[in-house]
Amino acid sequence: MIPAGPADKYRLAQLDDYTQTPRSTFPLRFPLSLSLSVRASSDSIPGTWGFGLWNDPFGLSLGLGGNPFRLPALPNAVWFFGASKESYLSFKNGQPQGFAPAFPANGFLAQSFRSPKFHPLLILAGLALPFSRKSTRRLMSRVIAEDRIRLSVDTLSGTRVTEWHRYKLDWREQRVSFEMDDVQVFESQVSPNPPLGLVIWLDNQYAAFTPEGKIGFGVLENIEPAWLEIRELGIG
């Protein structure tokens, strides 16, 4: 749970299995399945929330105070991810396959990312950023593979995240699949590179890099406390 409060500071509640671990030795590798039952406090939580597996790409630590040395990296993740409308977290602009009406960048998503440790195009992306953010987005889309659908009321016959649902991720070398209440809702060949860590979180932060090249990030007001309730967690 995070408390109600104004947009004056970052608020985070998180469970994970990697905080004191260098990224290169994160504990999880394919083949692996994660299952859990979850309900959320609202269909429109300000900020982001979710549960799944990732490589904590934005983690930064210089190794002081007993913390592991960790620099930012490109994203590798497979998760159920919620983001409020202020966020735009995709480098893609096109239409995905399946029943989703557009390649979504916010809402409640089944989502995966796969990235290399390094790619030469990153140098060009960095050089292009001060002059053309659209060009930077296009270059990043050639480096970072991503896939997702929005899990909405329309696609799931009235499903709401405020009700109890059983979620499952199945992570294999060549594919990932997502289930809700024992029904597969998405499958993708974008399988993240290991190693990854387990993360279950809720915060009041947003980030956006839009197709128009606009960049934004910050924290949001929580008019009411926001929470996730978790039970029957299984991983193996």
CORWO-V518839 format. One record per run of one state. SS is the DSSP state (A for helix, B for strand, O for the rest). FROM is the first residue (numbers start at 1). LEN is the number of residues. If there is no record, write none. Layout:
ss-><SS & SS>
from-><FROM & FROM>
len-><LEN & LEN>
This chain:
ss-><O & B & O & B & O & B & O & A & O & B & O & B & O & B & O & B & O & A & O & B & O & B & O & B & O & B & O & A & O & A & O & B & O & B & O & B & O & B & O & B & O & B & O & B & O & B & O & B & O & B & O>
from-><1 & 2 & 3 & 5 & 6 & 12 & 17 & 23 & 26 & 28 & 29 & 32 & 41 & 48 & 55 & 61 & 63 & 64 & 67 & 69 & 71 & 77 & 84 & 88 & 89 & 107 & 115 & 121 & 129 & 133 & 144 & 145 & 151 & 165 & 172 & 176 & 181 & 183 & 189 & 196 & 204 & 205 & 210 & 215 & 220 & 222 & 223 & 226 & 227 & 228 & 236>
len-><1 & 1 & 2 & 1 & 6 & 5 & 6 & 3 & 2 & 1 & 3 & 9 & 7 & 7 & 6 & 2 & 1 & 3 & 2 & 2 & 6 & 7 & 4 & 1 & 18 & 8 & 6 & 8 & 4 & 11 & 1 & 6 & 14 & 7 & 4 & 5 & 2 & 6 & 7 & 8 & 1 & 5 & 5 & 5 & 2 & 1 & 3 & 1 & 1 & 8 & 1>
